[in-house]
Amino acid sequence: MLVVSVIRKNIDQYSLGLQKRGFKEPMALLNRVIEADELRKSLQAALDEQLNKLNLSSKKIGILMQAGKQDEARQIKLETANIKEESKLLTEKLQMVEKEVRDQLYQIPNIPNEQVAFGVSEADNELIHEGGVLPVLDEKSKPHWDLIADYNLVDFNLGNKISGAGFPFYKNQGARMVRAMINYFLDQAIASGYQEIQPPIIVNEDSAYATGQLPDKEGQMYHLSDTNLYLIPTAEVPLTNIYRDVILKDQDFPVKMVGYTPCFRREAGSWGAHVRGLNRLHQFDKVEIVQIAKPEESYEILQGMIAHIQQLIESLELPYRILRLCGKDLGFSSAITYDFEVFSAGQNKWLEVSSVSNFETYQSNRLKLRYTTEEGKKLLAHTLNGSALAVPRILAAILENNQSSTGIKMPKVLHPYLGFDFISK
């Protein structure tokens, strides 16, 4: 969530940032928030004045009562009743306007970092780096949904029977691959200094608002209406919320967390070939890395997170590319995002397998997550996260890129975790 005082000081810069995101009248949107906040300030000043009058009247009544001037004290008490009633009305108005300001701020996305380019679609995302060698397959190569049927690795029909479309059953060596990748990704993160945390996969409404899933992604989250709880779309939500309403000290840094969870997304409105097989699911497994940083260090930390994810993908021997998202394609809460895509040879297409983002102070303002400087000031921290990695599309790319007429070769780094190095027919 943006800060009104900062909007006021940087309104031209913020207007340009919202234009990057495709807003047609950003200045009008920002001015509405400022006007609502001006009303809030005037109501707060009026309320403070009335409360001060009450305080003075109470002292005056006490003095008069001690002096035995009961009649004068009663008269002031009558005046005080009017002040109390006016204070009550001002408090109610102030609460309404505060909610209006907060609701307006909830509707405004984060301002893109200056590195983020203008763009109207994902076609305008900037290619930052490419790595690996594209595999050359013969004409009989197959997409992963055919391969998993041939080798009995995943059962979509059973998932549809038990839960519905988008909830697959992993079987046999397919199940072993999922478990192997999760353990490998966790071990690599721990070796890089991340603290492993196994969080809950259900969160309350406050947690979803704090990291920006609400109100932006309300239609994409599974909602347990009887308890007003939500299934998490990513481990980012519970991990980051560990530090909600927390003030950090110098000795608390670095804050580096990693967690494995199943993730749940409704993916409302998704259809077509791009959702076939493991390309898009309602439930999938993912290892997430999260960091909390001082503002002056967060962009160096972001580069370190990018390097960590890059190393993971390279170790799996997958061709990949890194894209910096344009303003229009940027997530609601993000100031800057880098997407990792791996090449899926059986489909002859690139699949997104990770996003790593710096949210700057957008989430921490909602979280009330601050840190104390050496001078004793309390400032908002920066929050960052990244997928390291999402399992289904990595599994799909491994199967497609390593297929042959005799079976499917497994990446060497997974051999100790799998207990096998080849899937045979």
Beta strands, then each sheet from edge to edge (+ up, - down):
strand 1: 126-131
strand 2: 154-155
strand 3: 169-170
strand 4: 195-196
strand 5: 202-204
strand 6: 223-224
strand 7: 229-231
strand 8: 247-248
strand 9: 255-264
strand 10: 283-293
strand 11: 320-324
strand 12: 336-344
strand 13: 349-360
strand 14: 370-372
strand 15: 378-380
strand 16: 382-390
strand 17: 407-409
strand 18: 422-424
sheet 1: 1+ 11- 12+ 13- 16+ 10- 9+ 4+
sheet 2: 2+ 3-
sheet 3: 5+ 7- 6+
sheet 4: 8+ 14+ 15-
sheet 5: 17+ 18-
end
